[in-house]
Amino acid sequence: MAITTNTFTSFDAKGIREQLSDVISSISPEEVPLQSNLGSVNVSNTYFEWQTDSLNAVSKTPRADGDDVGNTFDSTSATTRVGNYTHILRRTAIVADNLSDQSLAGRSDEMAMQLAKRGRELRRDYEAVFTDNNAAVAGNSSTPRETAGLGAWIATNDIMGTAGSPASPTGNGTDARTDGTQRVFTEAMLKSAMQLAFTAGGKPSIMMTGPFNKTKVSGFAGIAAQRYMAPSDGPTTIIGAADVYLSDFGSLSCVVNLFQRERDCFLLDPELAEIAVLRPIQTVDLAKTGDATRKMVLGEMGLQVTNEAGHAGVFDLTVS
């Protein structure tokens, strides 16, 4: 197709105003399922402590009529005192001052937008810290404190690969778990971990995995609601994902966590873990040193695993 000679087109024109949408699209993942499912507790020290306890073993010893206790009494054990450290994380932003006098597409305030992004980034950072296989570090004047992550707490109810070893015999966060040989996640592993937790008195209700191993879970026989009634006058819907796993020891909500290690699967009781907050995520003004505004987004929090025996883990899983 040809156009008439000397037709003035948009390709010839100068000064056409640009078209820039006022919508800014972000695709980065920002869901933090561990923090979203746990409660929080305020603490007043960089080292925060709590106590754990357990009952004596079951006894089936019969007693005779009128039996006198005498000098024989059941054993009394002291509570176990454990603790963890707070973990400081920060993000920063610096924005030239003249941006506040310019017309910006998609936002009215550049610094406000940057601070909102830094806050979301910081929540993701904490999610990775809390789910890591990272031992507690007390820190000193030259070494930052570090909070022990889930991998360093769950020690009683572990299903691990060959050569893997628990974080600590007492599950106190002082030692990271030793990684073992990776193998494919199976339903038998999950059942074994749930049985261990149940036998120890735990009641996990959340199964948290990385995206690859979530696809493995969707193939397990124990997933619930694989099908639902489709309308007769519409297309049939096929469910290919597992949202709930029904085990012999309770149901598990299946949650994907993009920020945990893919090789780990956590079985968690949200009543037995909390986020300990010394300083919530906050914005701090920094000293002005030139023609720009400087701010910092900072938090100081730690992970409190109230009783690690109430949780379980299937570790050393393949990641692809």
C-alpha positions as CSV (number, residue, x, y, z in Angstrom):
1,M,0.0,0.0,0.0
2,A,1.3,3.5,-0.9
3,I,0.6,6.9,0.5
4,T,0.1,10.1,-1.4
5,T,3.3,12.0,-2.2
6,N,4.3,14.7,0.4
7,T,1.9,13.3,3.1
8,F,3.3,14.6,6.4
9,T,3.3,11.7,8.8
10,S,4.2,11.1,12.4
11,F,7.6,9.9,11.3
12,D,8.4,13.4,10.0
13,A,6.9,15.3,12.8
14,K,9.0,16.9,15.6
15,G,7.8,17.7,19.1
16,I,5.3,14.9,19.6
17,R,4.7,14.6,23.3
18,E,5.8,11.3,24.8
19,Q,3.2,8.8,26.2
20,L,4.4,7.5,29.6
21,S,2.0,5.4,31.7
22,D,1.3,6.5,35.3
23,V,1.4,2.8,36.3
24,I,4.7,1.3,37.4
25,S,4.7,-2.5,37.2
26,S,6.8,-4.5,39.6
27,I,7.1,-8.3,39.2
28,S,9.5,-9.1,42.1
29,P,8.0,-11.6,44.6
30,E,7.4,-10.2,48.1
31,E,5.2,-12.7,50.0
32,V,6.8,-13.7,53.3
33,P,4.8,-16.7,54.5
34,L,6.7,-17.5,57.7
35,Q,6.3,-13.9,59.1
36,S,2.7,-13.9,57.9
37,N,1.8,-17.1,59.8
38,L,3.7,-16.3,63.0
39,G,2.7,-13.9,65.8
40,S,5.2,-11.4,67.2
41,V,6.4,-10.6,70.7
42,N,8.2,-7.4,71.8
43,V,11.6,-8.0,73.5
44,S,13.7,-5.5,75.5
45,N,17.2,-7.0,75.0
46,T,19.4,-8.1,72.1
47,Y,19.5,-11.5,73.7
48,F,16.0,-12.8,74.5
49,E,15.3,-16.0,76.4
50,W,12.4,-18.3,77.1
51,Q,11.8,-21.6,78.9
52,T,10.8,-25.0,77.6
53,D,9.4,-27.9,79.5
54,S,8.1,-31.5,79.1
55,L,6.1,-34.1,81.0
56,N,7.6,-37.3,82.6
57,A,7.2,-40.5,80.6
58,V,4.0,-42.4,80.8
59,S,3.8,-44.9,83.7
60,K,1.6,-48.0,83.8
61,T,2.7,-49.2,87.3
62,P,-0.4,-50.2,89.3
63,R,-0.8,-49.2,92.9
64,A,-2.3,-51.4,95.7
65,D,-5.2,-50.3,97.8
66,G,-4.1,-48.0,100.6
67,D,-0.6,-47.9,99.2
68,D,1.6,-45.4,101.0
69,V,3.8,-43.1,98.9
70,G,6.5,-43.2,101.6
71,N,9.7,-41.6,100.4
72,T,9.3,-42.4,96.7
73,F,8.3,-39.4,94.6
74,D,8.2,-38.8,90.9
75,S,11.2,-37.1,89.4
76,T,11.0,-33.3,89.0
77,S,13.0,-31.8,86.1
78,A,13.9,-28.1,85.8
79,T,12.7,-26.1,82.8
80,T,15.2,-25.6,80.0
81,R,16.3,-22.0,79.4
82,V,17.1,-21.1,75.8
83,G,17.5,-17.9,73.9
84,N,18.4,-16.3,70.6
85,Y,19.8,-13.0,69.4
86,T,18.3,-10.1,67.5
87,H,19.4,-9.5,63.9
88,I,19.9,-6.0,62.5
89,L,19.1,-5.5,58.9
90,R,19.0,-2.3,56.9
91,R,18.3,-0.8,53.5
92,T,19.2,2.7,52.3
93,A,18.0,5.3,49.8
94,I,19.4,8.6,48.6
95,V,17.5,10.8,46.3
96,A,18.6,14.1,44.7
97,D,16.6,17.0,46.1
98,N,15.6,18.5,42.8
99,L,13.4,15.5,42.0
100,S,10.8,16.8,44.4
101,D,10.4,19.8,42.1
102,Q,9.9,17.8,39.0
103,S,6.8,16.1,37.5
104,L,7.3,12.3,37.9
105,A,5.2,9.6,36.1
106,G,3.7,7.0,38.3
107,R,4.6,8.5,41.7
108,S,4.3,12.0,43.3
109,D,7.3,11.5,45.6
110,E,10.4,9.6,44.6
111,M,11.7,9.2,48.1
112,A,8.4,7.8,49.4
113,M,8.4,5.3,46.6
114,Q,12.0,4.2,47.3
115,L,11.3,3.9,51.0
116,A,8.3,1.7,50.3
117,K,10.4,-0.5,48.2
118,R,13.2,-0.7,50.8
119,G,10.6,-1.7,53.4
120,R,9.3,-4.6,51.3
121,E,12.9,-5.6,50.5
122,L,13.7,-5.7,54.2
123,R,10.8,-8.0,54.9
124,R,12.1,-10.4,52.3
125,D,15.6,-10.2,53.8
126,Y,14.2,-11.2,57.2
127,E,12.2,-14.1,55.7
128,A,15.5,-15.5,54.3
129,V,17.3,-15.0,57.6
130,F,14.5,-16.6,59.7
131,T,14.3,-19.7,57.4
132,D,18.0,-20.2,57.0
133,N,20.2,-22.9,58.5
134,N,22.2,-20.3,60.4
135,A,23.5,-20.7,64.0
136,A,23.1,-17.9,66.5
137,V,26.1,-15.5,66.8
138,A,26.5,-13.4,70.0
139,G,28.6,-10.8,68.2
140,N,31.0,-8.2,69.5
141,S,32.2,-4.8,68.7
142,S,33.5,-6.0,65.3
143,T,31.2,-8.9,64.5
144,P,27.4,-8.4,64.0
145,R,24.9,-10.5,66.0
146,E,23.0,-13.1,64.1
147,T,19.7,-14.8,65.0
148,A,19.5,-18.6,64.6
149,G,17.2,-19.6,61.8
150,L,14.7,-22.5,61.6
151,G,17.4,-24.8,60.3
152,A,19.4,-24.4,63.5
153,W,16.5,-25.0,65.8
154,I,14.6,-28.1,64.5
155,A,16.6,-30.9,65.9
156,T,14.3,-33.5,67.5
157,N,12.1,-34.4,64.5
158,D,14.4,-34.5,61.5
159,I,14.4,-36.6,58.4
160,M,17.8,-36.1,56.8
161,G,19.9,-37.4,53.9
162,T,23.0,-39.6,54.4
163,A,25.7,-37.9,56.5
164,G,23.3,-35.2,57.6
165,S,23.1,-34.5,61.3
166,P,20.8,-32.4,63.5
167,A,21.5,-28.8,64.4
168,S,22.1,-29.7,68.1
169,P,21.1,-32.5,70.4
170,T,19.1,-30.0,72.4
171,G,17.8,-27.8,69.6
172,N,19.0,-24.6,71.1
173,G,20.1,-22.7,68.0
174,T,23.8,-22.7,68.8
175,D,24.8,-25.0,65.9
176,A,23.7,-25.1,62.3
177,R,22.5,-28.5,61.0
178,T,25.0,-30.4,58.9
179,D,23.6,-30.9,55.4
180,G,23.5,-34.5,54.0
181,T,23.2,-36.1,50.7
182,Q,20.3,-34.7,48.7
183,R,17.4,-37.0,47.5
184,V,14.0,-36.7,45.9
185,F,11.2,-35.6,48.3
186,T,8.8,-38.5,48.9
187,E,5.5,-38.9,50.7
188,A,7.1,-41.5,52.9
189,M,9.6,-38.9,54.2
190,L,6.7,-36.5,55.0
191,K,4.8,-39.1,56.9
192,S,7.8,-40.1,58.9
193,A,8.4,-36.5,59.9
194,M,4.8,-36.0,60.9
195,Q,4.9,-39.2,63.0
196,L,8.0,-38.0,64.8
197,A,6.4,-34.6,65.6
198,F,3.2,-36.2,66.8
199,T,5.1,-38.7,69.0
200,A,7.0,-35.8,70.6
201,G,3.7,-34.0,71.3
202,G,3.8,-31.6,68.4
203,K,0.9,-30.7,66.1
204,P,2.4,-29.1,62.9
205,S,-0.3,-27.5,60.7
206,I,1.8,-25.8,58.0
207,M,4.1,-27.4,55.5
208,M,6.5,-24.8,54.0
209,T,8.6,-25.7,50.9
210,G,10.4,-24.0,48.0
211,P,8.6,-23.9,44.7
212,F,10.3,-27.0,43.2
213,N,9.4,-29.3,46.1
214,K,5.9,-27.8,46.2
215,T,5.4,-29.5,42.9
216,K,6.5,-32.8,44.4
217,V,4.0,-32.4,47.2
218,S,1.2,-31.9,44.7
219,G,1.8,-35.4,43.5
220,F,1.4,-37.0,46.9
221,A,-1.6,-39.3,47.4
222,G,-2.6,-37.5,50.6
223,I,-3.5,-34.2,49.1
224,A,-7.1,-33.1,49.7
225,A,-9.7,-31.8,47.2
226,Q,-8.0,-32.9,44.0
227,R,-11.2,-32.4,42.2
228,Y,-14.3,-30.3,42.7
229,M,-17.7,-30.3,41.0
230,A,-17.5,-28.4,37.8
231,P,-20.7,-26.7,36.3
232,S,-22.4,-29.0,33.7
233,D,-22.5,-26.1,31.2
234,G,-18.9,-25.1,31.5
235,P,-15.4,-26.5,31.0
236,T,-14.1,-29.0,33.6
237,T,-11.4,-27.7,36.0
238,I,-8.4,-29.8,36.8
239,I,-6.7,-29.1,40.1
240,G,-2.9,-29.6,39.8
241,A,-1.8,-28.1,43.1
242,A,-1.9,-29.3,46.7
243,D,-3.3,-26.7,49.1
244,V,-3.9,-29.1,52.0
245,Y,-2.2,-32.4,52.8
246,L,-4.2,-34.9,55.0
247,S,-1.9,-37.0,57.1
248,D,-2.6,-39.6,59.8
249,F,-1.5,-37.0,62.3
250,G,-3.4,-33.9,61.2
251,S,-3.8,-31.8,58.1
252,L,-1.1,-29.5,56.7
253,S,-1.6,-26.3,54.8
254,C,0.9,-26.3,51.9
255,V,2.7,-23.0,51.6
256,V,5.4,-22.0,49.1
257,N,8.3,-19.9,50.3
258,L,10.5,-18.3,47.7
259,F,13.1,-17.2,50.3
260,Q,13.8,-20.4,52.2
261,R,16.4,-22.9,51.0
262,E,14.8,-25.2,48.4
263,R,16.4,-28.2,50.0
264,D,14.4,-27.8,53.2
265,C,10.8,-28.6,54.0
266,F,9.5,-27.3,57.3
267,L,6.5,-28.7,59.2
268,L,5.5,-26.0,61.6
269,D,3.2,-25.3,64.5
270,P,2.6,-21.5,64.3
271,E,1.7,-21.6,68.0
272,L,5.2,-22.6,68.9
273,A,7.2,-19.9,67.1
274,E,7.2,-16.1,67.1
275,I,9.0,-13.1,65.7
276,A,10.8,-11.3,68.5
277,V,10.9,-7.6,67.8
278,L,13.3,-5.2,69.5
279,R,13.0,-2.5,66.9
280,P,10.2,-2.8,64.3
281,I,11.0,-1.9,60.7
282,Q,11.3,1.9,60.7
283,T,12.6,4.8,58.6
284,V,15.6,6.7,60.0
285,D,16.7,10.2,58.6
286,L,20.4,10.3,57.9
287,A,22.6,13.4,58.0
288,K,22.4,15.6,55.0
289,T,25.8,16.0,53.3
290,G,24.9,17.6,50.0
291,D,22.1,18.3,47.6
292,A,20.3,15.0,48.3
293,T,18.2,13.4,50.9
294,R,19.4,10.3,52.6
295,K,17.3,7.8,54.6
296,M,17.6,4.3,56.0
297,V,15.0,1.6,56.6
298,L,16.1,-0.5,59.6
299,G,14.8,-3.3,61.8
300,E,16.1,-5.4,64.6
301,M,14.3,-8.7,65.1
302,G,15.0,-12.4,65.9
303,L,13.3,-15.8,65.7
304,Q,11.9,-17.3,68.9
305,V,11.2,-21.0,68.5
306,T,9.2,-21.6,71.7
307,N,9.6,-25.4,71.6
308,E,11.5,-26.9,68.7
309,A,10.1,-30.4,69.4
310,G,6.7,-29.2,68.3
311,H,8.0,-28.8,64.7
312,A,9.6,-31.1,62.2
313,G,11.7,-31.0,59.0
314,V,12.4,-33.0,55.9
315,F,15.9,-31.9,54.8
316,D,18.4,-32.5,52.1
317,L,15.9,-32.5,49.2
318,T,16.8,-32.2,45.6
319,V,16.2,-28.7,44.2
320,S,15.6,-29.4,40.5
